[in-house]
């Protein structure tokens, strides 16, 4: 099941200063009447700016509620105007610009709205249908994506890979892990034996130094480990010692694991041989369950393999949006 974060529209506070939202910016040649319709929410403050770029006078400018009262009007506009209009109720409002005089005229107007809260801010102001044909409308609400929440999910463990014991035992083992929903990339470290402790210590020092230098400010979330920082895309040189025991490994689906164990042909996302420590950043596979399968070439001694995985998820954030739609017979 895909999860998402829902941003509640009924927030107790409209955080920060009120935000002005651009609605329209139109420049056009004046020839007769011009009609522009937009949807606004109750409590909106609409800033109307209009100016004549070419010519001397416009006959009239009117801002009215659809099938309702006129909220603002002026006549014989000869230069420019700035007007703030309070919207009494959610609905459709129309700007009428009328001109019947002679001579070339070019006009420009802008509309900016200052909503009264977070839900009205997410008002779809478009009116895309013919108001003459469908004069009635209704208010609706829908969920819309407004961002994403980045998170780090850590997992890992240790497994034992048996030696072949002169052919008496199977020298294979597997580690199962799951990448959570909405995984966009991930990083892992494969470490054999005692090589891990020293690598982790050096990487922790590198991460501390990088964060102190300010590099972490570019990341969407604070990384808990150097491997997590690497998964997030930080340019950090993770320690990869080459000494010590080694192992062959492959990244597999469940269907290919039995083939790996039987040394039959199989399909893998990645295969590496003779590895003491290996670090990779991956963009596939993504969410789901997978196996790191291991095979040892040691005849006598078992080996311990440690797997660390840091997955980066980007969960979509949704919020309610108000919109208007026509009532069709």
Secondary structure as UniProt FT lines:
FT   STRAND          5..7
FT   STRAND          20..29
FT   STRAND          34..40
FT   TURN            42..43
FT   STRAND          45..54
FT   STRAND          58..65
FT   TURN            66..67
FT   STRAND          70..77
FT   STRAND          80..86
FT   STRAND          91..98
FT   STRAND          106..114
FT   HELIX           118..121
FT   TURN            131..133
FT   STRAND          137..161
FT   TURN            165..168
FT   STRAND          172..179
FT   TURN            181..182
FT   STRAND          183..192
FT   TURN            193..194
FT   HELIX           195..212
FT   TURN            213..214
FT   HELIX           215..218
FT   HELIX           226..231
FT   TURN            232..233
FT   STRAND          247..252
FT   HELIX           254..261
FT   TURN            262..263
FT   STRAND          270..275
FT   STRAND          277..282
FT   STRAND          288..295
FT   STRAND          303..326
//
